Structure formats: structure tokens, C-alpha cells
Amino acid sequence: VQLQASGGGLVQAGGSLRLSCAASGHTTFSRYTMGWFRQAPGEEREFVAAIRGNGGSTHYADSVKGRFTISRDNAKSAVYLQMNSLKPEDTAVYYCAADRQLILSALRSAQQYAFWGQGTQVTVSS
């Protein structure tokens, strides 16, 4: 699976951005759990959100719950991250990731995802 993230940019605090991640190289996108992670300079990569293959189950980090929404369109082999009420602490490179064999306890662990996109920079100014 090849993943291509896009949609990052510079936004003021309180603003919104929508990240997209397009998947290619497969025919069973709906079988993949998709995740978004982020990494700020000098920090470890951290979990942001995940969504199961059928879109029926979503999971969020406490820091983004209520502000970010993950969704997917299996017909387009794409996953999205709508980010509202952005804060300066949301500044990071955002990565999308995919895996087929994730149990619930593994969803938030970057090490459990086999496939990664290249990342897109999100910068929130105060």
C-alpha cells in the first residue's frame, strides 16, 4: 500500500484544516485500519486518530477529541482528518498510516502500522 498525505499548511489558532490521505497499490482498502499520527520537532510520533475499515469505529487521542474528526471514503481509497479549533500545540508533521491486522489495543501504537505516508506539515500560529 502506498499512502500520500496532503492538505497541510499554515493557519491561525482557532482555524481549520482538512488533511487527506490517498491510498494506492491495492484493491482492498476497506480491509485496512487507517490512522493519523503527528510528530513535532524533538518529540516522539504520537497517535491522533484511527478508523476501522468499514468506518464504523473511530478512536481519538484525548488532546484532539471534540476538535478533530477522522473519516474515510472507501470508494475513493481515501481517509480524511478534519481539524477544527486548531491550537499552536497542534503544530507538527502529520502522517497517515495503514494496517490490516490491528487489535483494539494496538490502534494507538505507531509501531503496529506497516504502511506510512510521507507526512504533511501543519503549522498553527498564535
C-alpha positions as CSV (number, residue, x, y, z in Angstrom):
1,V,0.0,0.0,0.0
2,Q,1.3,3.5,-0.9
3,L,0.0,6.4,1.0
4,Q,0.1,10.1,0.0
5,A,-0.9,12.7,2.6
6,S,-1.8,16.3,1.7
7,G,-3.7,19.3,3.0
8,G,-1.3,20.7,5.5
9,G,-0.4,24.4,5.8
10,L,-0.2,27.4,7.9
11,V,-3.3,28.5,9.9
12,Q,-4.0,30.8,12.7
13,A,-5.1,29.5,16.1
14,G,-8.8,28.7,16.1
15,G,-8.8,27.9,12.4
16,S,-9.4,24.7,10.5
17,L,-7.6,22.4,8.1
18,R,-8.6,19.2,6.4
19,L,-5.9,16.6,5.7
20,S,-6.4,13.9,3.1
21,C,-4.6,10.6,2.6
22,A,-4.9,8.8,-0.7
23,A,-4.1,5.1,-0.8
24,S,-3.0,3.2,-3.9
25,G,-1.5,-0.1,-4.9
26,H,-4.2,-2.4,-3.6
27,T,-7.8,-3.4,-4.2
28,T,-8.9,-4.0,-0.6
29,F,-8.7,-0.6,1.0
30,S,-11.8,-1.3,3.1
31,R,-9.8,-4.0,4.9
32,Y,-7.3,-1.6,6.3
33,T,-7.5,0.3,9.6
34,M,-6.2,3.8,8.9
35,G,-4.5,6.1,11.4
36,W,-3.3,9.6,11.7
37,F,-0.2,10.4,13.8
38,R,1.8,13.5,14.3
39,Q,5.4,14.4,15.2
40,A,6.6,17.7,16.5
41,P,10.3,18.7,16.4
42,G,12.2,16.8,19.2
43,E,9.1,14.8,20.1
44,E,8.1,11.2,19.5
45,R,5.4,10.4,17.0
46,E,2.1,10.4,18.7
47,F,-1.3,8.9,17.9
48,V,-4.0,11.3,16.7
49,A,-6.9,9.3,15.4
50,A,-7.8,5.9,13.8
51,I,-10.7,4.5,11.9
52,R,-11.6,0.9,11.2
53,G,-12.0,-0.4,7.6
54,N,-15.8,-0.1,7.5
55,G,-15.7,3.3,9.1
56,G,-17.9,2.1,11.9
57,S,-15.4,2.7,14.7
58,T,-13.2,5.7,15.4
59,H,-10.7,6.5,18.1
60,Y,-9.1,9.7,19.1
61,A,-6.3,11.0,21.3
62,D,-7.7,12.9,24.3
63,S,-5.9,16.0,23.1
64,V,-7.9,16.2,19.9
65,K,-11.2,14.7,20.9
66,G,-14.1,17.0,20.1
67,R,-11.9,19.1,17.7
68,F,-10.8,16.6,15.1
69,T,-12.8,14.1,13.1
70,I,-11.5,11.2,11.1
71,S,-13.5,9.8,8.2
72,R,-12.9,7.7,5.1
73,D,-14.3,7.1,1.7
74,N,-13.6,3.5,0.7
75,A,-14.8,4.1,-2.9
76,K,-12.1,6.7,-3.3
77,S,-9.5,4.8,-1.2
78,A,-9.1,7.9,1.0
79,V,-9.0,8.9,4.6
80,Y,-9.5,12.4,6.0
81,L,-8.8,14.3,9.1
82,Q,-10.9,17.4,9.7
83,M,-9.2,19.6,12.2
84,N,-11.1,22.4,13.9
85,S,-10.3,24.9,16.6
86,L,-6.6,24.4,16.0
87,K,-4.1,25.3,18.7
88,P,-0.4,26.1,18.4
89,E,0.3,22.8,20.1
90,D,-1.2,21.0,17.2
91,T,1.8,22.1,15.1
92,A,3.6,19.0,13.8
93,V,4.1,16.9,10.7
94,Y,1.1,14.7,10.3
95,Y,1.3,11.2,8.9
96,C,-1.3,8.7,7.7
97,A,-0.7,5.0,8.3
98,A,-2.4,1.8,7.4
99,D,-2.5,-1.8,8.6
100,R,-4.8,-4.8,8.2
101,Q,-4.1,-6.7,11.4
102,L,-4.7,-4.4,14.3
103,I,-6.4,-5.4,17.5
104,L,-8.0,-2.6,19.6
105,S,-5.1,-2.3,22.0
106,A,-2.7,-1.7,19.1
107,L,-4.6,1.1,17.3
108,R,-2.7,3.9,19.1
109,S,0.8,2.4,18.6
110,A,2.8,3.7,15.7
111,Q,4.9,0.6,15.8
112,Q,1.9,-1.5,14.9
113,Y,1.3,0.1,11.5
114,A,3.0,-1.4,8.5
115,F,2.4,1.3,5.9
116,W,3.2,5.1,6.1
117,G,2.7,8.2,4.0
118,Q,5.4,10.9,3.7
119,G,3.8,13.4,6.1
120,T,2.3,16.9,5.7
121,Q,3.3,19.9,7.8
122,V,0.7,21.6,9.9
123,T,1.7,24.9,11.5
124,V,-0.7,26.8,13.8
125,S,0.3,30.3,14.7
126,S,-0.8,32.0,17.9
